[in-house]
Amino acid sequence: MSLSPVELRADVAALLGVSVEALDDAAPLTDQGLDSMRLITLIEQWRAKGTEVDFFTISSLPCLRDWESYVCGEGSI
């Protein structure tokens, strides 16, 4: 089961402590407050929901729009 873009954005925003509207699609998530520990937390949340995410693959993708493509199946990376 893959996450919807809405779920992905809500999860990222909640973890970063910002509103969904405050997320910038084009800015690197590390510039928006994401670190490796938070990324691991997200991956574990998503795995618990049935979405398999590879740490090394997603950590190589800098922006939210890239994550949507990879995690939500909105295209291919």
Backbone as numpy.savetxt, mean C-alpha at the origin, in Angstrom:
# Nx Ny Nz CAx CAy CAz Cx Cy Cz
-7.89 -13.44 -2.99 -8.74 -12.25 -2.99 -7.85 -11.02 -2.99
-8.10 -10.08 -3.89 -7.29 -8.87 -3.85 -8.08 -7.72 -3.24
-7.34 -6.80 -2.70 -7.94 -5.62 -2.09 -8.47 -4.69 -3.18
-9.44 -3.90 -2.83 -9.88 -2.85 -3.75 -8.97 -1.64 -3.54
-8.88 -0.76 -4.52 -8.09 0.46 -4.33 -8.57 1.28 -3.13
-9.88 1.27 -2.89 -10.43 2.02 -1.75 -9.92 1.43 -0.43
-9.92 0.10 -0.32 -9.42 -0.56 0.89 -7.92 -0.30 1.07
-7.16 -0.41 -0.01 -5.73 -0.18 0.06 -5.44 1.23 0.57
-6.10 2.21 -0.03 -5.88 3.60 0.39 -6.29 3.84 1.84
-7.39 3.26 2.24 -7.85 3.42 3.63 -6.86 2.80 4.60
-6.33 1.62 4.26 -5.35 0.97 5.13 -4.07 1.78 5.24
-3.57 2.28 4.11 -2.35 3.07 4.12 -2.56 4.36 4.90
-3.65 5.05 4.64 -3.93 6.30 5.34 -4.04 6.09 6.85
-4.75 5.04 7.25 -4.91 4.76 8.68 -3.57 4.49 9.33
-2.73 3.73 8.67 -1.42 3.41 9.23 -0.54 4.64 9.36
-0.66 5.55 8.39 0.15 6.77 8.41 -0.47 7.88 9.25
-1.71 7.66 9.68 -2.38 8.67 10.51 -2.80 9.91 9.75
-3.18 9.71 8.48 -3.63 10.83 7.65 -4.96 10.47 7.02
-5.62 11.44 6.43 -6.85 11.16 5.70 -6.50 10.55 4.34
-7.43 9.85 3.77 -7.23 9.28 2.44 -6.93 10.39 1.44
-7.61 11.51 1.59 -7.42 12.63 0.67 -6.02 13.22 0.76
-5.35 13.05 1.89 -4.01 13.61 2.07 -2.93 12.78 1.38
-3.25 11.56 0.99 -2.27 10.72 0.30 -2.01 11.26 -1.10
-0.74 11.28 -1.47 -0.33 11.76 -2.80 0.04 10.54 -3.65
-0.70 10.31 -4.73 -0.47 9.15 -5.60 0.93 9.10 -6.18
1.50 10.27 -6.47 2.77 10.33 -7.19 3.99 10.47 -6.29
3.80 10.81 -5.03 4.93 10.99 -4.12 5.34 9.65 -3.52
6.63 9.44 -3.36 7.06 8.20 -2.71 6.42 8.07 -1.33
5.98 6.88 -1.02 5.34 6.65 0.28 6.31 6.85 1.43
7.59 6.67 1.18 8.58 6.94 2.24 8.61 8.42 2.58
8.33 9.27 1.62 8.26 10.71 1.88 6.98 11.09 2.62
6.01 10.17 2.64 4.74 10.41 3.31 4.68 9.75 4.69
5.82 9.18 5.13 5.89 8.62 6.47 5.98 7.12 6.57
6.00 6.42 5.45 6.08 4.96 5.49 7.51 4.52 5.77
7.65 3.58 6.68 8.95 2.95 6.92 8.77 1.44 6.83
9.86 0.71 6.97 9.80 -0.74 6.76 8.91 -1.44 7.79
8.91 -0.98 9.02 8.06 -1.61 10.04 6.59 -1.40 9.74
6.23 -0.22 9.29 4.84 0.03 8.90 4.46 -0.79 7.69
5.40 -0.95 6.76 5.12 -1.76 5.58 4.86 -3.21 5.98
5.66 -3.73 6.88 5.45 -5.10 7.35 4.07 -5.23 8.01
3.68 -4.24 8.78 2.36 -4.24 9.41 1.26 -4.30 8.35
1.38 -3.49 7.30 0.38 -3.50 6.22 0.33 -4.86 5.54
1.48 -5.40 5.23 1.52 -6.69 4.55 0.84 -7.76 5.39
1.09 -7.75 6.69 0.45 -8.74 7.57 -1.07 -8.54 7.62
-1.52 -7.30 7.64 -2.96 -7.01 7.61 -3.57 -7.56 6.33
-2.91 -7.31 5.23 -3.44 -7.74 3.93 -3.42 -9.25 3.81
-2.38 -9.88 4.32 -2.34 -11.34 4.28 -3.46 -11.93 5.12
-3.77 -11.30 6.25 -4.87 -11.77 7.10 -6.21 -11.66 6.36
-6.30 -10.73 5.41 -7.52 -10.56 4.60 -7.51 -11.46 3.36
-6.42 -12.21 3.18 -6.35 -13.12 2.05 -5.62 -12.59 0.83
-4.93 -11.48 0.95 -4.19 -10.90 -0.16 -2.70 -11.14 0.05
-2.10 -11.90 -0.85 -0.66 -12.18 -0.74 0.12 -11.01 -1.35
1.05 -10.49 -0.58 1.89 -9.38 -1.03 3.33 -9.74 -0.69
4.21 -9.61 -1.67 5.62 -9.89 -1.46 6.33 -8.63 -0.97
7.01 -8.74 0.18 7.68 -7.58 0.78 8.66 -6.93 -0.18
9.51 -7.72 -0.81 10.55 -7.16 -1.67 9.97 -6.50 -2.91
8.92 -7.06 -3.44 8.29 -6.45 -4.62 7.65 -5.12 -4.26
6.83 -5.12 -3.21 6.12 -3.87 -2.88 7.08 -2.80 -2.37
8.14 -3.21 -1.68 9.09 -2.21 -1.18 9.88 -1.56 -2.31
9.92 -2.21 -3.47 10.61 -1.62 -4.62 9.71 -0.65 -5.39
8.43 -0.59 -5.04 7.48 0.29 -5.72 7.30 1.54 -4.86
7.69 2.70 -5.38 7.72 3.88 -4.53 6.38 4.56 -4.25
5.46 4.52 -5.19 4.26 5.37 -5.10 2.97 4.56 -4.91
1.99 5.22 -4.37 0.70 4.59 -4.12 0.07 4.05 -5.40
0.18 4.77 -6.48 -0.41 4.28 -7.74 0.25 2.98 -8.19
1.56 2.83 -7.91 2.25 1.58 -8.22 1.74 0.45 -7.34
1.51 0.76 -6.06 0.97 -0.23 -5.13 -0.40 -0.70 -5.58
-1.24 0.23 -6.01 -2.58 -0.14 -6.48 -2.49 -1.10 -7.65
-1.58 -0.83 -8.56 -1.43 -1.71 -9.72 -0.98 -3.10 -9.28
-0.03 -3.17 -8.37 0.49 -4.45 -7.92 -0.49 -5.21 -7.02
-0.99 -4.55 -6.00 -1.83 -5.22 -4.99 -3.26 -5.45 -5.48
-3.80 -4.48 -6.16 -5.22 -4.54 -6.54 -5.44 -5.13 -7.93
-4.37 -5.41 -8.62 -4.52 -6.00 -9.94 -5.02 -5.04 -10.99
-4.67 -3.77 -10.82 -5.13 -2.73 -11.76 -4.23 -2.66 -12.98
-3.37 -3.61 -13.16 -2.43 -3.62 -14.26 -1.28 -4.50 -13.85
-0.17 -4.37 -14.50 0.97 -5.19 -14.11 2.20 -4.33 -13.94
3.02 -4.74 -13.02 4.28 -4.03 -12.74 5.40 -4.85 -13.34
